Amino acid sequence: MGTRLVAAGAAVLTVGAGLGLRAVAAGSVAKYGGDALYTLLLVALAVLVAPRIRPLVAAGSALALSWAVEFLQLSDVPAELAARSTAARLVLGSTFNAPDLFWYAVGAAVGGLVHGAVGSALSRRPVPYSPHPLHQGE
């Protein structure tokens, strides 16, 4: 199974986990769990777009984007967009909350560790035999 396929599956599972969490939990568990899953989703999307991305780069990029969105909430832009669009509300949020920064880091750390472990497992898999020399390693 290719890296992109695994990343796409991880993204779908992460969205499902987020929706499931919101359905069964409330308060801090739903909020902060959602924050970690948000950044975990960004790690999966980074790998989907750039399958050769290193785990630390994928996790760091996802964390930087998550933090940028959170700090953007110190302005009125996300709240104004969220008032007009459900998608903007889901992606950008509306109000700054400092503890979110920690939970984004948790999501990035988990994403980086999973990406590293899965990437390592995928690189150790046997290459299927092909009798044609031009097809070796495909």
Secondary structure as UniProt FT lines:
FT   HELIX           3..24
FT   HELIX           27..49
FT   TURN            51..52
FT   HELIX           55..72
FT   TURN            73..74
FT   HELIX           77..84
FT   HELIX           86..92
FT   HELIX           99..124
FT   HELIX           133..135
FT   TURN            136..137
//
